[in-house]
Amino acid sequence: MNRQQTLFSKDELDRIDAEYRDWEGNEVARFLERSPERRDTFRTGAGLDVKRTYTPVDTPETPWDDIGLPGRYPFTRGPYPTMHRGRPWTMRQIAGFGMAADTNRRFHYLMAQGQTGLSVDFDMPTLMGYDSDHPMSEGEVGREGVAIDTLADMEALFDRIDLEKISVSMTINPSAWILFAMYIAVAEKNGFDQAKLSGTIQNDILKEYMAQKEWIYPVRPSLRIVRDCITYGAQHLPRYNPLNISGYHISEAGAVATQEVAYTMASTIQYVQEAVDAGVDVDDFAPRLSFFFVSQADFFEEIAKFRAARRVYAKIMAERFGAKKPESCRLRFHAQTAAATLTKPQPKVNIVRTAFQAMSAVLGGAQSLHTNGLDEAYSIPTEEAMKIALRTQQVIAHETGAADVVDGIGGSWYVENLTTRIEEEVWKILDEVEEMGGTIQCIDDGYFQRGIADSAYDYAIRKASGDRPVIGVNCYVEEGGDPEVEVHPHDPETERNQIAHLQRVRDGRDESQVQQLLEELRNTAEDESKNLMPVTIKLVKAGASMGDIVETLRELWGTYRETPVI
């Protein structure tokens, strides 16, 4: 089919346009005299102008091949032909707090409620590669995620869980390869077939420098770690995603939808190039790349954003990297509803916000989904809040009919127009990144950081002025302060118990073996051509801690200092 074939002929478009102009000049004009609209201009969350109504005239430049059919390139309408008609998306509520056994109990509770995938949140020391007894860990152990120091913790985390039957997502970045090694070691110890393991480590370090600010090493060695995970996964774990490229944190830091997609794709280009430069054929690893996006408040824009992201990714992989397999061009993503939209005032309204955000993720074609708890503006969600959040997904899946049709909102002239406009804006940003020297150079120059900061400031001004309504915050405000909300308790004994557990592991390991393997790690790290994963797996099996491994490489590679963006 001709790539430029459009949905309507020029004569048809001219006729529709004439009818539209007549309608605007007559019916609409007379109606506005009697009943003006709420404001003079309407915009999406990304600042794109929104017209009163849309017709085929608004999609004349979008060829049918850019829309196409689900499961076909460029996958605008979904990565699979039948989507949620076959089975619903994976319902993957994130959990993580206290010691590993505490989070394990939450996993079993959620699975009993019908959750179909696991997602692990780690505490700040684990994210940053500190052992629980490190001075930097004081007061943070198990507070905002689960504490993992050694393989023994990982074994407790997945106790009585069949890793061949349930996929596991681990939200961790700078120390992700160590958690990956622990996960592999746990699976081996329990006799699970690596070929049947599914899930992902996030492992997206570039977005840390852009947005979330959790890093350990400089950019280049950090990229080498990501590369090693990709190549190891391609060789040994055919169903596992060794990289989950995240726009979520970029958005939560303040970026708008177009920036979220563009910055994520800039990272993607860099990661793929790293693996290709290491000699791995793109079709050998690209099918296992996955993505993580937020589902924000602007309902239609979010649906269009997901569709545009699939289209941009497909073109990047086929046209830039020469991918031949359809699955190499097929963007699959996990979505999470927007934590930044949750409010302390009137927290039960968060249930409503989350439901609409979840629906836009489903209509946008998500492969898995986390819905936020109503109390997450206060603390880690309680079991009751998580159950309501999970039930929200189940209502969408089983009661609304949204899962019964593929891309049910596709063909909306507004959504198709918005999909194309978002795609165009994404390509503009990617062209800028290319002109400035690529993703790493843009990180060093603060390009992404400035873009996020500017958008965050603009949103704050709009929110403060009331131009961006937030129920309970700048409109429909209730007097009397925040309501009493039951919050998840933090056990003050967690830190002491976790440190004691870590010390028992140290006391019971063969220290000479650990030191010998740490020396092997140093030697491996010094040779760019070698992969860090095999020696890391040996280290965690020998009882080495997160801190042992991280500090060994910190001595070699140093750390990263960001140039402040003002």
Number of C-alpha atoms within 10 A of each C-alpha: 6 8 10 13 14 16 15 14 10 12 9 13 18 13 11 15 16 12 12 15 11 13 12 14 11 10 10 14 14 11 12 10 9 8 10 10 11 7 7 6 10 13 11 17 19 17 12 15 12 13 11 11 9 16 15 18 18 18 22 17 14 18 16 15 18 20 22 15 19 19 18 19 23 27 30 32 30 29 26 19 15 16 22 22 15 11 11 20 21 20 24 27 26 24 23 25 27 27 25 25 18 17 23 24 14 18 25 16 15 22 17 10 13 14 21 19 24 22 20 23 20 24 24 22 28 28 24 22 26 23 24 30 19 12 9 14 19 11 13 18 29 29 24 19 25 28 32 31 29 26 26 19 21 20 21 18 25 21 18 11 14 13 23 16 13 18 20 22 23 22 18 27 28 25 25 26 23 25 25 22 23 26 24 18 20 23 19 12 11 13 11 17 13 18 12 15 23 20 22 24 26 24 29 28 29 29 26 18 22 26 21 15 13 18 22 24 21 16 18 10 17 20 21 21 20 26 25 23 25 27 21 18 21 21 11 11 20 19 18 25 26 31 26 27 25 30 27 27 20 26 26 20 19 23 29 21 28 27 24 26 31 25 27 25 25 22 22 24 19 16 24 21 16 18 22 18 11 15 10 18 15 19 20 17 22 23 22 25 24 23 25 23 30 28 34 30 20 16 19 18 25 26 27 27 26 29 31 30 26 26 25 23 24 23 17 17 24 17 12 10 16 15 21 13 15 18 20 21 29 27 28 22 24 26 29 24 27 23 20 14 14 24 22 19 19 18 21 16 15 23 20 13 20 28 20 19 25 30 23 26 29 26 26 29 30 30 24 21 27 26 27 29 28 29 24 21 18 15 16 21 23 17 15 13 21 26 18 16 23 23 18 20 25 16 13 18 21 12 10 11 12 19 24 17 13 22 23 15 19 19 13 13 17 23 21 24 22 26 27 23 17 27 22 15 17 25 16 14 18 21 14 14 21 14 10 14 10 17 24 18 13 19 20 15 16 19 17 23 23 17 16 24 17 15 19 18 13 13 19 14 13 13 15 14 11 13 12 15 14 16 16 16 16 14 11 11 13 12 8 7 10 12 10 7 12 13 15 16 13 14 12 13 9 20 22 12 13 23 18 14 18 20 12 11 20 15 11 9 14 13 14 9 15 21 15 11 20 21 13 16 22 17 12 17 20 13 10 12 11 13 19 26 21 14 17 23 21 19 28 26 21 19 23 26 25 26 21 20 22 19 15 16 20 13 10 12 17 14 14 12 11 13 10 9 11 8
